[in-house]
Amino acid sequence: MNIAERTKQKPKVVYDTNIYISALIYGGSSGRCLELAREEKVELFASREILEECAGVLRKKFGWKDE
């Protein structure tokens, strides 16, 4: 792969639990991080562990219910 092809690739990112929680609850710059993924400007990866941790924090600290 040459340099021109590499520069066209989207950055690959992994956000931690703090980014997801801050984005969902407060928005701001963390919300912008999720916007970049929705706009397909970055390629977002997440692990099951990160998603489970997010769910646990939302339940424990913010009273969210599983549905």
C-alpha positions in Angstrom: 0.0 0.0 0.0 1.5 3.4 -1.0 1.3 6.6 1.0 -1.7 8.0 -1.1 -3.7 4.9 -0.2 -2.8 5.0 3.5 -3.8 8.7 3.8 -7.3 7.8 2.4 -7.9 5.3 5.2 -10.1 6.4 8.1 -8.5 6.4 11.5 -9.3 3.3 13.6 -10.4 4.2 17.1 -11.4 2.4 20.3 -13.3 4.6 22.8 -13.2 3.7 26.5 -16.2 3.7 28.8 -15.7 7.3 29.9 -16.2 8.5 26.3 -19.4 6.6 25.8 -20.9 7.6 29.2 -19.9 11.3 28.8 -21.3 11.3 25.2 -24.6 9.8 26.2 -25.1 11.9 29.4 -23.4 15.2 28.6 -22.6 15.4 24.9 -19.7 17.9 24.4 -16.4 16.7 22.9 -17.2 13.1 23.8 -20.4 13.4 21.9 -18.4 14.7 19.0 -16.3 11.6 19.1 -19.4 9.5 18.6 -20.5 11.8 15.8 -17.3 11.2 14.0 -18.1 7.5 14.0 -21.7 8.0 12.9 -20.4 10.2 10.1 -18.0 7.5 9.1 -15.0 9.8 9.5 -13.4 7.2 11.9 -13.7 3.5 12.1 -15.0 2.6 15.6 -14.2 -0.7 17.3 -15.5 -1.8 20.6 -15.1 -4.9 22.7 -17.8 -6.8 24.5 -16.0 -5.9 27.8 -16.2 -2.2 27.1 -19.9 -2.4 26.2 -20.7 -4.5 29.3 -18.8 -2.0 31.5 -20.8 0.9 29.9 -24.1 -0.9 30.6 -23.0 -1.5 34.2 -22.1 2.1 34.8 -25.4 3.3 33.2 -27.4 0.9 35.5 -25.5 1.7 38.7 -24.8 5.4 38.4 -27.7 6.6 36.3 -30.5 4.1 37.0 -30.8 2.8 33.5 -32.8 -0.4 33.0 -32.1 -3.3 30.8 -34.6 -3.7 28.0 
